[in-house]
Amino acid sequence: MVPGSHLTGRTTAVLADSTAPQPGEVIVQGEQGSVCIFSSHLFHGGTLNHTAAPRMAMHGFFTQRCFDQQVDQQAALHPETFARLSQTEQGRAAIAVLDVLDSTDSAAMPRL
């Protein structure tokens, strides 16, 4: 991410190469369970995973209620993932937070 870039009023369209390192960029790394909160107007992006371990992230986005969701979680959630999550209390809590139901059976998981 490029600290302070959210204050410029510019978009990433001004960058000659958005995939190249940018002046002043900072690579943000964290331990498992870490949280990074930043303005969505900040120039930011992911880098290649240079480790042998899988990299997982949960992207939260807060906006005014009048705007549409960025992702239709119900359509994006694989049935296998839903089945695995619904097996545990923590998984059912994640389903409730994501506000998704099994797309094949809307009665399978009531909204909490």
Buried (B, 14 or more C-beta within 10 A) or exposed (E): BBEEBBEEEEEEEEBEEEEEEBEEBEEEEEEEEEEEEEEEEBBBEEEEEEEEEEEEEEEEEEEEEEEEEEEEBBEEBEEEBBEEBBEEEEBBEBBEEBEBBBBEEEEEBEEE
